[in-house]
Amino acid sequence: MFDNDKYTRPSVDDIFAGKSSKYALAIAVAKRARELTDEEERKKDKGKIMDKPVLVAVEEFREHKFAILEPKTND
């Protein structure tokens, strides 16, 4: 996925791409990190050390592997 030693903090704007709520980004990253953790626990592969789930989730959103959906608002 990516090397923690070479990890650079992505810009929120790079991940966000025009969304209006940073709260939505935080929730989406947290939910994806939980999914990653649950997947690892189901695999029971304790010998392999996974990258930190939050860093993996942030990278996945930065690479646009997942999209953040927000409800439409009436402004």
C-alpha positions as CSV (number, residue, x, y, z in Angstrom):
1,M,0.0,0.0,0.0
2,F,2.5,2.6,1.2
3,D,5.6,2.9,3.2
4,N,5.1,4.7,6.6
5,D,8.6,6.1,6.4
6,K,7.8,7.8,3.1
7,Y,4.3,8.8,4.1
8,T,3.5,12.5,3.6
9,R,0.5,14.1,5.0
10,P,-2.0,14.6,2.2
11,S,-3.8,17.9,1.9
12,V,-7.4,17.8,3.1
13,D,-8.3,19.6,-0.2
14,D,-6.7,16.7,-2.2
15,I,-8.9,14.2,-0.3
16,F,-12.0,16.4,-0.1
17,A,-12.4,17.5,-3.7
18,G,-15.1,20.1,-3.1
19,K,-17.1,18.5,-0.3
20,S,-18.5,21.0,2.2
21,S,-18.0,19.2,5.5
22,K,-14.7,18.2,7.1
23,Y,-16.8,16.3,9.6
24,A,-17.9,14.0,6.8
25,L,-14.3,13.3,5.9
26,A,-13.4,12.5,9.6
27,I,-16.4,10.1,9.9
28,A,-15.7,8.4,6.5
29,V,-12.0,7.8,7.4
30,A,-13.0,6.5,10.9
31,K,-15.5,4.1,9.4
32,R,-13.1,2.8,6.8
33,A,-10.4,2.3,9.4
34,R,-12.9,0.3,11.5
35,E,-13.7,-1.9,8.4
36,L,-9.9,-2.5,7.8
37,T,-9.5,-3.5,11.5
38,D,-12.4,-5.9,11.4
39,E,-11.1,-7.4,8.1
40,E,-7.8,-8.1,9.8
41,E,-9.4,-9.6,12.8
42,R,-11.4,-12.0,10.6
43,K,-8.3,-13.1,8.8
44,K,-6.6,-13.9,12.1
45,D,-3.2,-13.4,10.4
46,K,-1.4,-12.2,13.4
47,G,2.0,-12.8,11.9
48,K,1.5,-10.0,9.4
49,I,1.6,-6.5,10.7
50,M,-0.8,-4.2,9.0
51,D,-0.1,-0.5,8.5
52,K,-2.1,1.7,10.9
53,P,-5.7,1.5,9.7
54,V,-6.3,5.2,9.9
55,L,-3.3,5.9,7.6
56,V,-4.4,3.3,5.2
57,A,-7.9,4.8,5.2
58,V,-6.6,8.3,4.6
59,E,-4.5,7.0,1.7
60,E,-7.4,5.2,0.1
61,F,-9.5,8.4,0.2
62,R,-6.6,10.4,-1.2
63,E,-6.3,8.0,-4.1
64,H,-10.1,8.3,-4.6
65,K,-10.7,4.6,-4.0
66,F,-13.7,5.6,-2.0
67,A,-16.1,8.6,-2.3
68,I,-17.6,10.6,0.5
69,L,-21.3,10.9,0.0
70,E,-23.1,13.8,1.7
71,P,-26.8,14.5,1.7
72,K,-28.0,17.4,-0.5
73,T,-28.7,20.5,1.5
74,N,-31.0,23.4,0.6
75,D,-28.8,26.5,0.9
